[in-house]
Amino acid sequence: MTRFILLRLLQVLAVLAVMSFIIYALIGLMPGDPINLMLASDPHLTAADVARLKALQGLDQPLLKRYLAWAQAALAGNFGYSRLYATTAIAALAPRLANTALLMGVSFALSLVIALPLGAMAARRPAGALDTAANLLSFAGISVPPFWLALVLILVFAVALGWLPAGGIATIGDGGFLDRARHLALPVTVLTLASIGGYLRYMRASMIEALRQDYIRTARAKGAGEARVLWGHALRNALVPVITVVALSFGSLFSGALITETMFAYPGMGKLIYDAILGNDFNLALAGLLFATLLVLLSNLAADIAYAAADPRITYR
């Protein structure tokens, strides 16, 4: 297992290096750059000033040479300066990452706590009352657009009832635990309802397949109780395909939910990357996209390790 993990980490580094060049090239090929934006906003800049500033920033060099210079600085922990936030890219990224980790982590945990047990119990009696209700919930969660659900929750709980704030991350001058929880309530609800449907459907389908296997009939023939059959025998085998879906979803968590963060004016990673791309803040956009790529790769590695934990028959040699 240790050798497998080390080899996969080397693969992660290789993929990350290739992706860094691809992302750098795509961002570098975007029309306009920070110097051109400065020229458009300041009519007193001359062509000589623009040439001098581009030479100072290295923007007059070929793309490959610029990438190699950036990669060398990035390996030393320097991801450049954020033009939009007037600080280093890492300093601008860190608070947004913490905000997204809180928002997405809570919604992710709630989705799993609700969807996995409900999907497993619904699979016991397909087409039963609980299964019908679970299917209705999953289809509603998949079908309802997050922006529409966010607007409905804001109108009901923030505007009509006045129970919860309509947006933001904390009240100015407060910022305590209860205040943060009140601001998180609506966006967490939207993200939980939006993701619960997919997890529930995958868990239900996988559990139905597991309950049809011969070893389940053998366990019941030996007198095992229904709870032991469901949670002790079927669940671990049903989790293997679900782990893949969960791992892929977890990798995208910290890149943020752009629509939800925008609707609730929540300062998270999704909104940060979006604003950085629109504002031609190349360093910040590149750092954010690379971090999201790294998390996707690490989540896939975590899924491979979780397979072996869920099913002892799976080994890596």
N, C-alpha and C positions, 0 to 999 in steps of 0.2 A: 504493500500500500504506500509506503514512504517513497519508493522509487517511482511509482505511478504519479504521486502528487508532485514530485520534483520535475518529472518530465512534462506534466501538464502546465506547471508554472513557467517552464521554459517556452512552451507553446503560447502561453498567454503573453509573455514578453514579446515574442516574435509577431504575433497578431497585432499587439498594441503598437509596435514600431511601424508595421505596414499601414495600420489605420491612421496613425499620426501623420504620415506623409499624405495619405489620401485626403484627410480632413484639411490639412494645411494647404494642399493644392487647390481644393475646392473653394476654400475661403479666400485664398490668394487670387483666384480667377474671378471673384465677384467684382462687378463694376464699382469703381470708386475705391478710394483708400482714405485714411485719416488726413493725409496731406491735401488731397483734393477737396475734402470737406472743409478744411481750414481755408483753402483758397476761395471756395464758394461763399464762406461767411465773412471773409475779410478782404474787401476789394483793394486794400493797400498792399497786399502781397504781390510781389513781382514774380516773373518766371524764374529769375535768378534765386529768389528766396525759396521757391518751390523746389528747385533742383538741389539747393543746399540742404533743405530739410529732408528730402528723399534720400540723399546721400548719407545724412546723419543717421537716419533710421534704417538704412540698408535696403530701401525699396527700389533703388536703381539697379540692384544686382539680379542675376537670373534666379528663377524660382528655386532650383535645386540648391544653389549656394545659400540662399536665404533660409531654406529649410535646415540645412546642416548647421548653420549658425544658431538657429532656434533650438534644434535638438541638443546641441552641446550645452546651451544655457539651461534647457529644461532638465537635463540630467544632473545639473548642479542645483536644481530646485528653483530656478528663476524662470517663471512662465511669462514674464513680461509685465507691462504696465497697462492698467485698465483706463482707457480714455474717458469712459462714461462716469466712472466712480472715483477718478483721480487718486487711485491707490494701486497697489500691485494686484495682479489677477487673483492670486491665492487669497489675499486679504478680502477681496470683494466676494470671492466664492464661498469662504468658510461660513459666514453667518447664514447665507441662503441655503447651504447644504444642511446646516443644523435645523433650520425651519422645515425643510422638506423631509428630513429624517423623522422629525416628530410627527408631522402630518401624515406622511405615507406609511410610517411604521405602525401608527395606531390603527389606521384604516385597514392595513394589510393583516394585522393580527385579528381584528374584529371579523374580517371577511373569512379567515380560515376557521376561527372559533365557531362561527355560525354555519358556514357552508359545508365543512367536512362532516361533522356529526349529523347534520340534517340530510345530506346526500346519502350517508350510510344508512340511516333509519328509513329514508324513503325507498331505498332499494329492497328492503325486506319484503314489501308487498307492492310490486309494480301495479299501477292503475288504481291503487287504493286512495283513501282520502288524503293521507299525508303526502303521498307521491304526487297527487294532483295539485295540492297546494304548493309543494316544492317546485314543480314544473312551472306553475303560474308565476311564482316569485322569480325563478331564474329567467324566464322569458321577459318578464317586466324589467328586470335588471339589465338584460342585454339590449332591450329595445329602446328604453327611455333615454333620450339624449342627456348627457350630463349638464349641458348649459340650461336646458329647459327645467330639469329637476332643481338646479341651483336657483333659478328664478322663482320657482314655485315655493321653495323653502324660505327664500328671502321675503317674499310677499306675505307668507303666512306667519312665520315665526319672528321676523324682524319688523315688518311694516304693520301688519294687522294686530298681532298679539304683543309685540314689543318685548318678547322674552329674551331674544338673543341678538347680538350685534350683527349687522349685515355684512361686515367685512373687516379686514385688517387682521393684525396678529395680537394686539394688546391695546388696552386703553392708555392714553397718555397720562403718565403719572401713577399708573397702577402696576400692571405687569406681573401681578401675583399669580399663584397657581389657579385659583378659581377663575380669575379674569382670562387667563390663557385658555382654560378649558371651555369657557363660554364662547370664545372666538373660534375655537377648533370644532365646536359641535356641528355646525352646519357643513363646512367642507369635508369633515370626516364622514358625515352621514352620506353625502353625495358620492364620495369615492368608495365607501363600503357597499352601497347599493349598486354602484356601477360595476364592481368587480365580483360581487358575491354570486351573480348568476352563472358566470363561466365556471368558477370553482365547483359550484353545486352540481352542474350538469356533468362535468368530468367525473366527479366523485360518485355520483349516482350510477353512471354508465359503467365505470370500472367496478363498482361494488356488485352490480347485477351480474357482471361477467364472472366475478370471483365466487359468488354464491352458487353458481351453476357447476362448479368444478367438482371432481370426484372426491377430493379430500374433505370437502364440506359435507357431502353425504356420509362419508365414513365417520366424521366427527359426530354427526347427529346419530348415526347408528350405534355409536359407542356410548350414547347417553349424555353427550355434552349439552349443557344448557344453551339456550338461544343467545344469551348475552356473551358467553364464551365463544360461541361459533362466530358471532358477528364481530366482536371486538378483538378476540384473541387469534382467530384463524383467518378470517376473510379480510380484515382491515389492512394488515401489513402487506398482503399481496396486492390489494386494490390500490395501495398508496404509490406503487412504483410508477405507473403512468401519470398519476396526478402530480408527483414530484417534479416531473418535467415542466408541466404547465406552471406550477408555483414558482419554480426556479427562474423561468423566463420572465414571469411577471415581476419577481423580486428584482431582477436586474434592471428593469425599467423604472423602479420606484423612485430612485434618487435622481433620475433625470427630470422628475417633477411631472405634475399633471397640469399642462398649460391652460386648458380651458377652465378647470376648477380654480386654479390659482388666480386667473384673470377675473373670473366672475366674483370672487371674494376678496380681490385686492390683496392676495396673500403673497408675501415676498419669498418665493421659493425658487428652486433651480430651473423649473420649466420657464417661468417668466423671465428669469435672468438670462438664460441662453437665447430666448426669443428676442429680448431687448438688445442683447449684445450683437446678434446677427443683423437686426434692422439698423442699429446704430453704428455698424462697421467697426465695432470694438473687437478686432480680430483676436487679440491675445486672450480676452475673457471668454469669447465664444469657443476658441480652440481648447482652452483648459477645461471648460464645462463639458464639451462633447467628449473629450478624451477620458474624463473621469467617468462619464456615463458608460463609455465603451468598456473601461476597466471593470466596472461593476457587473456588466452583462457577462463578461468572460469569467469572472470569479464566481458568479452565481451558477454558471454551467458546471464549473469544477465542484462547487458545493453539491449540486444535484447528483453528480457521479458518486461522490462520497456517501450521500444519503441513500442511494440505491443499495449499496452494500449494507448499510445499517438497517434498512427496511427488509431486505431479503438476503438471508445468509448464503443463499446459493450463488449470489453474485460475488465474484472475487476478481481482483486485479493483480495480474502477475507480470 
